[in-house]
Amino acid sequence: RLAAHLAACDPCRRETDAFRRARAELREAAGELPAGLDWSRLEAEMKANIRVGLAAGEIVGPVAAPARWLGWRIAAGLALATVVVTMGWFLNVPRPVAAQGVILQATQAGLELQENGRTLTMLQPASTAVTYTVNAEGSLRARYVDSDTGQVTITNVYAQ
């Protein structure tokens, strides 16, 4: 695949040729050693530098890894997520709305109005998704789409 690409791509082919020329020049230059190079003196200097480096490493000692602060971030994120989920659940739990001795309540069957031990229930179809809206002024609304007719049914119940 590389040969096919180089055959079709001029910029890549020029770059590859430049690397090949540089490699050839480097091989030619590597064969020439400087005149008068004292290998024993060079060897002694390299050994001395290695010893100095090892001695400096012993003085410094082991380097302690920096403390990871990731743990508290994870704990804080989980705590925040827990608070958000708990508040969302708490705010969405259906509660009866009481107004002057009248109780309005959304149940599985529909909307209920209770007063003096009597109950009036506005039934909704069990298989339909129903949207309930509660108002702090004493009203309750149920809205759903009838699957047979496609019509929207809205039921409002007000307590006075």
N, C-alpha and C positions, 0 to 999 in steps of 0.2 A: 504494500500500500504506500510505503514511503517513497519507493522508486517511482511509482506511478505519479505521485504528487509532485516530486521534483521534476519529472519530465514535463509536467503541465504548468508549473508555477515558476516564473522567472525570478521573482524576489527571493524565494526560498532557495532556488538553485544557486544564485549569486552568493547568498549568505553561506551556504554549504561549501562552495568553492573557496571563499575567504577563510573559513575555518581550516580547510585542508592545507592551504598555503601557509597559514600561521603554524600549523602543526609541523609541517616540513621544515620551516625555518627554525623552530624550537629544537627539533632533533639535530639539526646541523650545528646549532650553537651549543648544545649540551655536550657534544663530542670534544669541544675545545675547553681545556682547563687553563686557568690563569697561570702564567709563568711565575716560578718562584714561590709557589704556595707551600707553606710549611704545615703539612697535615698533622704532625704531632702537636704543634702549638695550638692549632685549631681544635684538635680533640681535647686537649687539656682545658681550653676555655669553655667548651661545651659542657664537659663534666663539672667544672666549677659552677657554671650557671645552673645546672640541674641541682647540684647540692644546695646552692643558695635558695632556690625555689622550694625544695623540700623542707629546708630549715624554716623558711618563712611560713610554710603551711602548717608546721607543727606549732609555731608560736600562736597563730591565729586560732587553731583548734576547729572543732566542727561548727559549722554554721547552722544555727537553729532555723527551722523553716518558719516563715512568717505565719502568725496566727490567722486562721481562716475565720472570717466573720460571716460566712455564708449561713451558718446554723441559725443565728438570730433572725436573719432575713426570711428564711423559710418559715420559722415559727411565727413571725409577725404576719407573713402572708396568709398562713393557715388560720391564724386568729381573726384576721380581717375577713377572710372568706366565710368563716363560721359566723361572725357577727352579721354579715350581709344576708346569708341564708336564713339565719334565725329571725332577723327582722322581717325579711320577705315572707316567711311562713307566718309569723305573728300578725303581720298586717293583712294577710289574705285569709285568715281563718274566719269563716262566716259567723257572725254574732247577731243575735236578735236586736232589733231596733225598737226601743220602748218610747212611746209618746202618750202621755196622759192615761196610763193604764192599758194601753193597746200595745200588743207585741206583734211586730212584723218579722217574719223569719223566712229565709230561703232554705228549702229542704230538698231531698232527692226527688220528691214527687212534684214540687212546684212551690209557689208562694203561699205562705200561710199568714192569716190574720187571726190573732187570738185576743179575745176580750171577755172577761167575766166567765172563764171556763169554757167558752164556746170557740170553735175553730172553723174558719172558712179557708178552703184550700183551692187555689187556682192551679189546675193540673197542667203540666207540660208533657209532651211525649218523652218517654224514657230513652229512646234511641237517638234523640237529637241533642246536639251540643247547644246548651243554653248559656247566655251571657247574663249575669246578674249585676245590677247596679244598686248600691245602697246610698241614700242621701241622709245626712245628719239631721235634716229637718223633719224626718218621719215618713220617707217614701221609699218604696222598693220597686225595682223594674226588672222584668225578665224579657229577654229578646231571643228569638230563635227563628230559623228558616225551616219551613215545613218541607220535608223531603218529597212529599207527594205532589204538592202544588207549586213549590218554589216560592211561595209567598212568605214575607216576613211578618211574624206575629210579635207584637209588643204588648206586654201586660204591665200596667202601672197600678200600684196600690198605695194609697195615701192614708196616713193616720192623722186624725184631727182631735 
